């Protein structure tokens, strides 16, 4: 099983958005995402490199499995590459 590695906060935000979460508020350097049906908000700090334990905590709060996270992460990278090639 692939490991979860530290990532820039924007990559985790993209995964949450692909899963249907919306930015509900921001305070300081934290972004708060909500989704209907999920009781607790997912809080993402704006760090250049999010430590693995924070990523896992966000995934647990958001009810996103490791496999689903990796699938969404890969698809977000593929869509970014496709957009980059379309622009160039």
C-alpha positions as CSV (number, residue, x, y, z in Angstrom):
1,X,0.0,0.0,0.0
2,X,1.5,3.4,-0.9
3,X,2.5,5.7,1.9
4,X,0.9,9.1,2.6
5,X,3.6,11.7,2.3
6,X,3.7,15.3,3.4
7,X,2.0,17.6,0.8
8,X,1.4,21.3,0.3
9,X,-1.9,22.4,1.8
10,X,-3.3,23.3,-1.6
11,X,-3.1,19.6,-2.7
12,X,-5.2,18.5,0.3
13,X,-7.7,21.3,-0.3
14,X,-8.1,20.0,-3.9
15,X,-8.8,16.5,-2.7
16,X,-11.4,17.8,-0.3
17,X,-13.0,19.8,-3.0
18,X,-13.1,16.8,-5.3
19,X,-14.8,14.9,-2.5
20,X,-17.6,17.6,-2.3
21,X,-16.3,19.8,0.6
22,X,-16.7,23.5,0.4
23,X,-14.7,26.2,2.1
24,X,-17.1,27.6,4.8
25,X,-14.7,30.0,6.5
26,X,-11.1,31.0,7.1
27,X,-9.5,32.3,10.2
28,X,-5.8,33.2,10.4
29,X,-3.9,30.4,8.7
30,X,-6.6,27.8,8.9
31,X,-9.3,26.9,6.3
32,X,-12.5,25.2,7.4
33,X,-14.3,22.9,5.0
34,X,-17.8,21.4,5.4
35,X,-20.0,18.9,3.6
36,X,-23.6,18.0,4.1
37,X,-23.8,14.7,6.0
38,X,-20.4,15.1,7.7
39,X,-20.9,16.3,11.3
40,X,-17.5,17.8,12.0
41,X,-15.7,20.4,9.7
42,X,-12.3,19.5,8.2
43,X,-9.7,22.1,9.2
44,X,-6.7,22.5,7.0
45,X,-3.8,24.7,8.2
46,X,-2.0,26.6,5.5
47,X,1.4,25.0,5.7
48,X,3.9,24.6,2.9
49,X,4.3,20.9,3.9
50,X,1.4,19.3,5.9
51,X,2.8,16.6,8.2
52,X,1.3,13.1,7.7
53,X,-0.4,13.1,11.1
54,X,-2.4,16.2,10.1
55,X,-3.4,14.7,6.7
56,X,-4.6,11.6,8.5
57,X,-6.6,13.6,11.0
58,X,-8.3,15.6,8.3
59,X,-9.1,12.3,6.4
60,X,-10.5,10.7,9.5
61,X,-12.7,13.8,10.2
62,X,-13.8,13.9,6.6
63,X,-14.6,10.1,6.5
64,X,-12.2,9.7,3.5
65,X,-10.4,6.4,3.3
66,X,-6.7,6.1,2.5
67,X,-7.5,4.5,-0.8
68,X,-10.0,7.2,-1.7
69,X,-7.5,9.9,-0.8
70,X,-4.8,8.4,-3.0
71,X,-7.3,8.0,-5.9
72,X,-8.4,11.6,-5.6
73,X,-4.9,12.8,-5.2
74,X,-3.8,11.0,-8.4
75,X,-6.8,12.3,-10.3
76,X,-6.1,15.9,-9.1
77,X,-2.5,15.6,-10.3
78,X,-3.7,14.2,-13.7
79,X,-6.2,17.0,-14.2
80,X,-3.5,19.6,-13.3
81,X,-1.2,18.1,-15.9
82,X,-3.9,18.1,-18.5
83,X,-4.7,21.7,-17.8
84,X,-1.1,22.7,-18.0
85,X,-0.7,21.0,-21.4
86,X,-3.9,22.7,-22.7
87,X,-2.5,26.1,-21.7
88,X,0.9,25.6,-23.2
